[in-house]
Amino acid sequence: MCPVPFALSSLLGRSSGSAGGVTATGNQHARYFIARPAHTDPNTVPQRFMRTAMTRIAARWELLTVPQKLAWERHAEVSQRVKHNFANTPVHLTGRIAFCRHNIPRYEFTGSFVTGPPNRLGEVAFGPVRLTYTRGVFPQPNLKLTFETDDEWNQTPNSFLLVHITVPVPATWNFYERAFLFRRTVSQATSPASFTYNLVIGTNQRLFCKVRAITSDGRTSKAMHVRSTP
């Protein structure tokens, strides 16, 4: 059999996708092969909790009455408009998705639902927050979250702050993009709120927290990311 010559570049130029343990990829300069990334699912406790919450909230939607579902559909049509990540065009969400978006944060911390859409449009506005910590007092409360007591969420019963806290990270870090492992709620009217943090905070370490306000009618605020200070 006579060998058939071909250019390797022509083969690479047409390659895409994965086969076996190899994935064809490239950039503006060249095409190349890399080991196929292995899919991992740590299935951590927060992951399992969130999956359970989403399943239960989706099932709860089926128990709503027809007028309740229509109310969520109207609410989604006028308020739940988001931008497409790539096309930058409006995306109109359904009433089911609006119901889930309002209830997942609330269920995560309280286990409760709101069956009707909010009477007001827009996100919840709240002022700046500050996270401070004290070393060497474990296991007594050693974290304090300072907030504005006249914020909208604090003027309405059954409203609260959702607080996610990181593990200790180097003090040189200016932002945090990993998982938040500790969850707390703040429902008191006075500031600051105190927490017990069960890990040792080193001399050259700091914490990050993500804070979101939730009102009794299900409205949420944008997440506020805060760096801790001693």
Summary of the structure (lengths in Angstrom):
residues: 230
radius of gyration: 24.0
end to end distance: 76.9
largest distance: 86.5
contacts: 576
relative contact order: 0.13
helix: 25%
strand: 25%
